[in-house]
Amino acid sequence: MSETCVLVLDDDPPPRLDRLSGRARVVHADEKSLAERLPEADVLLVWDFLSSAVRDAWPGSGARPGWVHTPSAGVDKLLPELADSDVLITNARGVFDQPIAEYVAGLVLAMAKDFPGSWELQRERHWRHRETLRVGGTRAVVVGSGPIGRRIGRTLMALGVSVDLVGRTERNTDPEFGRVHGNGALDTLLGEADWVVCVAPLTEASRGMFDSAAFSRMKPSARFINVGRGQHVVEEDLVAALREQRIGGAALDVFREEPLPSDSELWQVPGLLVSPHMSGDTIGWRDDLAEQFLDNFDRWSAGEPLMNVVDKTLGYVPAS
């Protein structure tokens, strides 16, 4: 039996792959060489998970890897090109849940307590007493009912926030949230929320879901947070809603174009907090991602079922 070939798409080689020594041949590729090297791969590790190179190189000619792993929660950089193939796709479900939940909670507290305003006044050496919002007793709508959305909801509830969780399909009983609302309930829920958090997977149904109509349904005091994908938001509509003070503020960690160009107007929109797609990235996160892949490789080698297998029709890992 020939040695397993693990092809790694990377611009920064992942840690800990030395554990594969003697078990697999590890080959590296960049975006330019990926198509040429794909036929020799049994396993493809898309370490550069922000790259669209896999979609560009697929299907090509010759044999294909039987398993593709992306160390990210979203798989939109792989679909729809891989959807009709026999390849198994796995993702990093579980690694980012707590870090992103903490990040969202931090944003909620920062906006409620006006930490950005305090920082600016400090820089100006200006003593200005203000009153801030009480977080306890407010209401949040979390759009995305997967593990990250559930962890966000759980963390916000610990702050005294009432949480409505929105998923693809309605479920009338849920052990933590009472119920999970279907997407059809979102229009009504937006008008009742103080905080709207988007962490949905990117699908054709969710692309552009936060547009002028959605922002118009929110309360003038509502804050919007996106830690899902930049394509969930029509950025021009968000800018207009903020400039016209139709919503109270927003925070974006993901954008339609990344890195965000230096000349983008988003940098200077009043009431908008910008961060560079870092909500899930805590110290040691690369090690965690590598360990997750290596654990799944052990399963692959033993012929056991893989963890975090993506339903390529849905575009995410279904709830167990």
Sine and cosine of phi, psi and omega as CSV:
sin_phi,cos_phi,sin_psi,cos_psi,sin_omega,cos_omega
0.00,0.00,0.75,-0.66,-0.03,-1.00
-0.95,0.33,0.41,-0.91,-0.02,-1.00
-0.94,0.35,0.68,-0.73,0.03,-1.00
-0.88,0.47,0.71,-0.70,0.05,-1.00
-0.97,-0.25,0.87,-0.49,0.09,-1.00
-0.97,-0.23,0.91,-0.41,0.03,-1.00
-0.99,-0.11,0.79,-0.62,-0.06,-1.00
-0.91,-0.42,0.87,-0.48,0.14,-0.99
-1.00,0.02,0.92,-0.39,-0.08,-1.00
-0.46,-0.89,0.45,-0.89,0.24,-0.97
-0.92,-0.39,-0.08,1.00,0.02,-1.00
-0.53,-0.85,0.99,-0.12,-0.16,-0.99
-0.78,0.63,0.69,-0.72,-0.03,-1.00
-0.94,0.34,0.43,-0.90,0.04,-1.00
-0.98,0.21,0.30,-0.95,0.24,-0.97
0.96,0.29,0.07,1.00,0.00,-1.00
-0.95,0.32,-0.12,0.99,0.09,-1.00
-0.88,0.47,-0.31,0.95,0.06,-1.00
-0.91,0.42,-0.28,0.96,0.01,-1.00
-1.00,0.05,-0.07,1.00,-0.03,-1.00
-0.84,0.54,0.78,-0.63,-0.02,-1.00
1.00,0.10,-0.14,0.99,-0.02,-1.00
-0.90,-0.43,-0.46,0.89,-0.05,-1.00
-0.44,-0.90,0.46,-0.89,0.12,-0.99
-1.00,-0.08,0.87,-0.49,-0.04,-1.00
-0.99,-0.13,0.83,-0.56,-0.01,-1.00
-0.86,-0.52,0.67,-0.74,-0.01,-1.00
-0.95,-0.30,0.54,-0.84,0.04,-1.00
-0.62,-0.78,0.49,-0.87,0.17,-0.98
-0.97,-0.26,-0.08,-1.00,-0.07,-1.00
-0.88,0.48,-0.54,0.84,-0.05,-1.00
-0.97,0.25,-0.55,0.83,-0.08,-1.00
-0.99,-0.14,-0.05,1.00,-0.11,-0.99
-0.87,0.50,-0.75,0.66,-0.06,-1.00
-0.86,0.51,-0.62,0.78,-0.01,-1.00
-0.93,0.37,-0.57,0.82,-0.09,-1.00
-1.00,-0.01,-0.29,0.96,-0.07,-1.00
-0.82,0.58,-0.66,0.75,-0.06,-1.00
-0.86,0.50,-0.40,0.92,-0.02,-1.00
-1.00,0.03,-0.08,1.00,-0.14,-0.99
-1.00,0.02,0.71,-0.71,0.22,-0.97
-1.00,-0.01,-0.56,0.83,-0.01,-1.00
-0.74,-0.67,0.69,-0.73,0.07,-1.00
-0.90,-0.44,0.87,-0.49,0.08,-1.00
-0.98,-0.22,0.93,-0.36,-0.05,-1.00
-1.00,0.03,0.94,0.34,-0.06,-1.00
-0.89,0.46,-0.59,0.81,0.11,-0.99
-0.99,0.11,0.97,0.23,-0.19,-0.98
-0.97,0.24,-0.09,1.00,0.09,-1.00
-1.00,0.01,-0.10,0.99,-0.02,-1.00
-0.99,0.16,0.57,-0.82,0.10,-0.99
-0.99,-0.16,0.24,0.97,-0.11,-0.99
-0.89,0.46,-0.53,0.85,-0.01,-1.00
-0.91,0.41,-0.69,0.72,0.04,-1.00
-0.88,0.48,-0.63,0.77,-0.02,-1.00
-0.93,0.36,-0.55,0.84,-0.07,-1.00
-1.00,0.06,-0.25,0.97,-0.10,-0.99
-1.00,-0.06,0.64,-0.77,0.05,1.00
-1.00,0.02,-0.46,0.89,0.00,-1.00
0.90,0.43,-0.42,-0.91,-0.03,-1.00
-0.81,-0.59,0.33,-0.95,0.04,-1.00
1.00,0.05,-0.07,-1.00,-0.03,-1.00
-0.92,0.40,0.37,-0.93,-0.03,-1.00
-0.83,-0.56,0.46,-0.89,0.10,-1.00
-0.89,0.46,0.54,-0.84,0.03,-1.00
-1.00,0.09,-0.25,0.97,-0.05,-1.00
-0.59,-0.81,0.76,-0.65,0.08,-1.00
-0.86,-0.52,0.81,-0.59,0.03,-1.00
-0.89,-0.45,0.76,-0.65,0.11,-0.99
-0.90,-0.43,0.82,-0.58,-0.02,-1.00
-0.99,0.14,0.78,0.62,0.05,-1.00
-0.63,-0.78,0.30,-0.96,0.04,-1.00
-0.97,0.25,-0.63,0.78,-0.01,-1.00
-1.00,0.05,0.49,-0.87,0.02,-1.00
-0.86,-0.52,0.35,0.94,-0.06,-1.00
-0.92,0.38,-0.30,0.96,0.06,-1.00
-0.98,0.17,-0.04,1.00,-0.01,-1.00
-0.91,-0.42,-0.36,0.93,-0.08,-1.00
-0.93,-0.36,0.50,-0.87,0.20,0.98
-1.00,-0.04,0.00,1.00,-0.13,-0.99
-0.84,0.54,-0.58,0.81,-0.04,-1.00
-1.00,-0.02,-0.04,1.00,-0.15,-0.99
-0.90,0.44,-0.59,0.81,-0.08,-1.00
-1.00,-0.02,0.05,1.00,0.00,-1.00
-1.00,0.00,0.14,-0.99,0.03,-1.00
-1.00,0.04,-0.01,1.00,-0.10,-1.00
-0.91,0.41,0.62,-0.79,0.14,-0.99
-1.00,0.07,0.72,-0.70,0.08,-1.00
-0.91,-0.42,0.77,-0.64,0.12,-0.99
-0.84,-0.54,0.37,-0.93,-0.03,-1.00
-0.73,-0.68,-0.13,-0.99,-0.11,-0.99
-0.99,-0.10,0.48,0.88,0.03,-1.00
-0.76,0.65,0.78,-0.62,0.05,-1.00
0.96,-0.27,-0.44,0.90,-0.07,-1.00
-0.97,0.24,-0.61,0.79,-0.17,-0.98
-0.99,-0.15,-0.03,1.00,-0.14,-0.99
-0.83,0.56,-0.85,0.53,-0.07,-1.00
-0.93,0.37,-0.71,0.71,0.02,-1.00
-0.85,0.53,-0.67,0.74,-0.01,-1.00
-0.94,0.35,-0.61,0.79,0.05,-1.00
-0.88,0.48,-0.66,0.75,0.05,-1.00
-0.90,0.43,-0.64,0.77,-0.02,-1.00
-0.90,0.44,-0.70,0.71,0.02,-1.00
-0.89,0.45,-0.69,0.72,0.04,-1.00
-0.87,0.49,-0.64,0.77,0.05,-1.00
-0.89,0.46,-0.66,0.75,0.03,-1.00
-0.90,0.43,-0.67,0.75,0.03,-1.00
-0.86,0.51,-0.74,0.67,0.00,-1.00
-0.91,0.41,-0.65,0.76,-0.02,-1.00
-0.89,0.46,-0.67,0.74,-0.01,-1.00
-0.96,0.28,-0.63,0.78,0.00,-1.00
-0.91,0.41,-0.62,0.79,-0.06,-1.00
-0.99,-0.14,0.08,1.00,0.06,-1.00
0.82,0.58,0.73,0.69,0.08,-1.00
-0.88,0.48,-0.64,0.77,0.07,-1.00
-0.86,0.51,-0.64,0.77,0.03,-1.00
-0.91,0.42,-0.64,0.77,0.03,-1.00
-0.89,0.45,-0.64,0.77,0.01,-1.00
-0.90,0.43,-0.69,0.73,0.01,-1.00
-0.91,0.42,-0.67,0.74,0.02,-1.00
-0.91,0.41,-0.59,0.81,0.07,-1.00
-0.88,0.47,-0.69,0.72,0.01,-1.00
-0.88,0.48,-0.53,0.85,0.01,-1.00
-1.00,0.05,-0.04,1.00,-0.07,-1.00
0.82,0.57,0.68,0.73,-0.09,-1.00
-0.91,-0.42,0.89,-0.45,0.01,-1.00
-1.00,0.06,0.95,-0.30,0.00,-1.00
-0.72,-0.69,0.95,-0.32,0.03,-1.00
-0.95,0.31,0.70,-0.72,0.05,-1.00
-0.71,-0.71,0.27,-0.96,0.17,-0.99
-0.97,-0.25,0.64,-0.77,-0.04,-1.00
-0.88,-0.47,0.07,-1.00,-0.07,-1.00
-0.99,0.11,0.57,-0.82,0.17,-0.98
-1.00,0.04,0.80,-0.60,-0.04,-1.00
-0.97,0.23,-0.68,0.73,0.04,-1.00
-0.85,0.52,0.74,-0.68,-0.01,-1.00
1.00,-0.08,-0.13,0.99,0.07,-1.00
-0.99,0.11,0.07,-1.00,-0.09,-1.00
-0.78,-0.63,0.70,-0.72,0.01,-1.00
-0.85,-0.52,0.59,-0.80,0.20,-0.98
-0.94,-0.35,0.87,-0.49,0.02,-1.00
-0.96,-0.28,0.91,-0.42,-0.05,-1.00
-1.00,-0.09,0.95,-0.30,-0.11,-0.99
0.79,-0.61,0.93,-0.36,-0.14,-0.99
-0.96,-0.30,0.31,0.95,0.09,-1.00
-0.97,0.24,-0.15,-0.99,-0.05,-1.00
-0.84,0.55,-0.63,0.78,0.00,-1.00
-0.93,0.37,-0.71,0.70,0.03,-1.00
-0.88,0.48,-0.64,0.77,0.01,-1.00
-0.92,0.40,-0.64,0.77,0.01,-1.00
-0.93,0.38,-0.61,0.80,0.09,-1.00
-0.87,0.49,-0.74,0.67,0.00,-1.00
-0.86,0.50,-0.68,0.74,0.00,-1.00
-0.89,0.45,-0.65,0.76,-0.02,-1.00
-0.93,0.37,-0.65,0.76,0.03,-1.00
-0.92,0.39,-0.60,0.80,0.04,-1.00
-0.90,0.45,-0.52,0.85,0.05,-1.00
-0.91,0.41,-0.36,0.93,0.07,-1.00
-1.00,0.01,0.04,1.00,0.01,-1.00
1.00,-0.02,0.24,0.97,-0.01,-1.00
-1.00,0.01,0.70,-0.72,0.12,-0.99
-0.99,0.15,0.74,-0.67,-0.15,-0.99
-0.86,-0.52,0.77,-0.63,0.19,-0.98
-0.96,-0.29,0.85,-0.52,-0.03,-1.00
-0.99,-0.17,0.75,-0.67,-0.03,-1.00
-0.89,-0.45,0.79,-0.61,0.01,-1.00
-0.79,-0.62,-0.09,-1.00,-0.03,-1.00
-0.91,0.42,-0.66,0.75,-0.01,-1.00
-0.79,-0.62,0.49,-0.87,-0.01,-1.00
-0.97,0.25,0.67,-0.74,0.12,-0.99
-0.75,-0.66,0.86,-0.52,-0.15,-0.99
-0.99,0.13,-0.18,0.98,0.07,-1.00
-0.77,-0.64,0.76,-0.65,0.05,-1.00
-0.55,-0.83,0.74,-0.67,-0.10,-1.00
-0.90,0.43,-0.43,0.91,-0.04,-1.00
-0.97,-0.25,-0.66,0.75,-0.16,-0.99
-0.95,-0.33,0.04,1.00,0.01,-1.00
0.99,0.12,-0.80,0.60,0.05,-1.00
-0.42,-0.91,0.36,-0.93,0.15,-0.99
-0.92,-0.40,0.85,-0.52,-0.02,-1.00
-0.97,0.23,0.56,-0.83,0.14,-0.99
-0.98,0.18,0.24,-0.97,-0.02,-1.00
-0.85,0.53,-0.46,0.89,-0.01,-1.00
-0.91,0.42,-0.33,0.94,-0.01,-1.00
-1.00,0.03,-0.11,0.99,-0.15,-0.99
-0.88,0.47,-0.66,0.75,-0.04,-1.00
-0.83,0.56,-0.69,0.73,0.00,-1.00
-0.94,0.33,-0.67,0.74,-0.05,-1.00
-0.91,0.42,-0.55,0.84,-0.02,-1.00
-0.86,0.51,-0.57,0.82,-0.03,-1.00
-0.97,0.26,-0.16,0.99,-0.05,-1.00
-0.95,-0.32,-0.06,1.00,-0.18,-0.98
-1.00,-0.09,0.61,-0.80,0.20,-0.98
-1.00,0.00,-0.47,0.88,0.00,-1.00
-0.74,-0.67,0.77,-0.64,0.08,-1.00
-0.88,-0.48,0.89,-0.46,-0.07,-1.00
-0.90,-0.44,0.84,-0.55,0.04,-1.00
-0.98,-0.21,0.86,-0.50,0.09,-1.00
-0.65,-0.76,0.46,0.89,-0.05,-1.00
-0.96,0.30,0.45,-0.89,0.16,-0.99
-0.93,0.38,0.49,-0.87,0.00,-1.00
-1.00,0.10,0.91,-0.40,0.08,-1.00
-0.75,-0.66,0.10,-0.99,0.04,-1.00
-0.88,0.47,-0.52,0.86,0.00,-1.00
-0.95,0.31,-0.51,0.86,-0.06,-1.00
-0.99,-0.10,-0.19,0.98,-0.01,-1.00
-0.90,0.44,0.83,-0.56,0.03,-1.00
0.95,0.32,0.34,0.94,-0.08,-1.00
-0.93,0.37,-0.44,0.90,0.05,-1.00
-0.98,-0.18,1.00,-0.08,-0.05,-1.00
-0.83,-0.56,-0.21,-0.98,-0.05,-1.00
-0.84,0.54,-0.65,0.76,0.00,-1.00
-0.90,0.44,-0.67,0.74,0.00,-1.00
-0.91,0.42,-0.71,0.71,-0.01,-1.00
-0.91,0.41,-0.51,0.86,0.02,-1.00
-0.93,0.36,-0.40,0.91,0.02,-1.00
-0.99,0.17,-0.27,0.96,-0.04,-1.00
-0.98,0.18,0.40,-0.92,0.08,-1.00
-0.92,0.39,0.51,-0.86,0.03,-1.00
-0.86,0.52,-0.37,0.93,-0.01,-1.00
-1.00,-0.08,-0.07,1.00,-0.10,-0.99
-0.94,0.34,0.53,-0.85,0.11,-0.99
-0.93,-0.38,0.63,-0.78,-0.02,-1.00
-0.91,-0.41,0.72,-0.70,0.00,-1.00
-0.78,-0.62,0.78,-0.63,0.06,-1.00
-0.87,-0.50,0.92,-0.40,0.14,-0.99
-0.85,-0.52,0.34,0.94,0.01,-1.00
-1.00,0.00,-0.99,-0.11,0.06,-1.00
-0.67,-0.74,0.55,-0.84,-0.02,-1.00
-0.86,0.51,-0.52,0.85,-0.05,-1.00
-0.95,0.31,-0.12,0.99,0.10,-0.99
-0.93,0.36,-0.37,0.93,-0.16,-0.99
-0.91,-0.42,0.71,-0.70,0.21,-0.98
-0.99,0.11,0.99,-0.15,-0.20,-0.98
-0.87,0.49,-0.59,0.80,0.01,-1.00
-0.89,0.46,-0.61,0.79,0.01,-1.00
-0.94,0.35,-0.59,0.80,0.05,-1.00
-0.91,0.41,-0.69,0.72,0.03,-1.00
-0.84,0.54,-0.71,0.70,0.00,-1.00
-0.89,0.45,-0.66,0.75,-0.01,-1.00
-0.90,0.44,-0.61,0.79,0.02,-1.00
-0.96,0.29,-0.70,0.71,-0.03,-1.00
-0.91,0.42,-0.56,0.83,0.01,-1.00
-1.00,0.01,0.06,1.00,0.04,-1.00
0.83,0.56,0.62,0.78,0.09,-1.00
-0.99,0.14,-0.30,0.95,0.19,-0.98
-0.74,-0.67,0.29,-0.96,-0.14,-0.99
-0.99,0.13,-0.32,0.95,-0.03,-1.00
0.24,-0.97,0.11,-0.99,-0.01,-1.00
-0.38,-0.93,0.35,-0.94,0.10,-0.99
-0.65,-0.76,0.80,-0.60,0.01,-1.00
-0.88,-0.47,0.79,-0.62,0.11,-0.99
-0.95,-0.32,-0.15,0.99,-0.01,-1.00
-0.71,-0.70,0.46,-0.89,-0.15,-0.99
-0.61,-0.80,0.36,-0.93,0.03,-1.00
-0.87,0.49,-0.62,0.78,0.06,-1.00
-0.85,-0.53,0.82,-0.57,0.02,-1.00
-0.78,-0.63,0.68,-0.73,-0.11,0.99
-0.86,0.50,0.47,-0.88,0.03,-1.00
-0.91,0.41,0.84,-0.54,-0.03,-1.00
-0.85,0.53,0.57,-0.82,-0.04,-1.00
-0.90,0.44,-0.38,0.92,-0.01,-1.00
-1.00,-0.10,0.15,0.99,0.03,-1.00
-0.92,0.38,0.65,-0.76,0.02,-1.00
-0.94,0.35,-0.27,0.96,-0.02,-1.00
-0.88,0.47,-0.46,0.89,-0.01,-1.00
-0.87,0.50,-0.48,0.88,-0.17,-0.99
-0.84,-0.55,0.31,0.95,0.03,-1.00
-0.96,0.27,0.79,-0.61,0.02,-1.00
-0.85,0.52,0.71,-0.70,0.06,-1.00
0.99,0.14,0.16,0.99,-0.02,-1.00
-0.91,-0.41,0.80,-0.60,0.12,-0.99
-0.99,-0.12,0.78,-0.62,-0.03,-1.00
-0.91,-0.41,0.76,-0.65,0.13,-0.99
-0.70,-0.72,0.49,-0.87,-0.20,-0.98
-1.00,0.02,0.90,0.43,0.07,-1.00
0.76,0.65,0.85,0.52,-0.11,-0.99
-0.77,-0.64,0.15,0.99,-0.14,-0.99
-0.89,0.46,-0.46,0.89,-0.02,-1.00
-0.98,-0.20,0.03,1.00,-0.18,-0.98
-0.99,-0.17,1.00,-0.09,0.06,-1.00
-0.97,-0.24,0.25,-0.97,-0.01,-1.00
-0.84,0.54,0.81,-0.59,-0.01,-1.00
1.00,-0.05,0.09,1.00,-0.09,-1.00
-0.91,0.41,-0.54,0.84,0.02,-1.00
-0.92,0.40,-0.62,0.78,0.06,-1.00
-0.89,0.45,-0.66,0.75,0.02,-1.00
-0.89,0.46,-0.67,0.75,0.00,-1.00
-0.92,0.40,-0.66,0.76,0.02,-1.00
-0.90,0.44,-0.68,0.74,0.01,-1.00
-0.89,0.46,-0.63,0.78,0.01,-1.00
-0.89,0.45,-0.69,0.72,0.04,-1.00
-0.89,0.46,-0.70,0.71,-0.04,-1.00
-0.90,0.43,-0.61,0.80,0.07,-1.00
-0.89,0.46,-0.66,0.75,0.03,-1.00
-0.94,0.34,-0.53,0.85,0.05,-1.00
-0.90,0.45,-0.60,0.80,0.07,-1.00
-0.86,0.52,-0.65,0.76,0.04,-1.00
-0.91,0.41,-0.69,0.72,0.01,-1.00
-0.86,0.51,-0.71,0.70,-0.03,-1.00
-0.91,0.42,-0.55,0.83,-0.04,-1.00
-1.00,0.04,-0.02,1.00,-0.02,-1.00
0.96,0.28,0.38,0.93,-0.01,-1.00
-1.00,-0.07,0.36,-0.93,0.03,-1.00
-0.87,0.49,0.64,-0.77,0.01,-1.00
-0.99,0.13,0.45,-0.90,0.11,-0.99
-1.00,0.08,0.50,-0.87,0.13,-0.99
0.89,0.45,0.69,0.73,0.05,-1.00
-0.97,0.23,0.82,-0.58,-0.06,-1.00
-0.99,0.15,0.70,-0.71,0.19,-0.98
-0.98,0.19,0.94,-0.34,-0.13,-0.99
-0.94,0.34,-0.32,0.95,0.09,-1.00
-0.97,0.25,-0.66,0.75,-0.01,-1.00
-0.99,0.16,-0.59,0.81,-0.04,-1.00
1.00,-0.05,0.28,0.96,0.03,-1.00
-0.32,-0.95,0.12,-0.99,0.03,-1.00
-0.99,0.16,0.88,-0.48,0.00,-1.00
-0.90,0.44,0.46,-0.89,0.08,-1.00
-0.89,0.45,0.64,-0.77,0.02,-1.00
-0.97,0.25,0.00,0.00,0.00,0.00
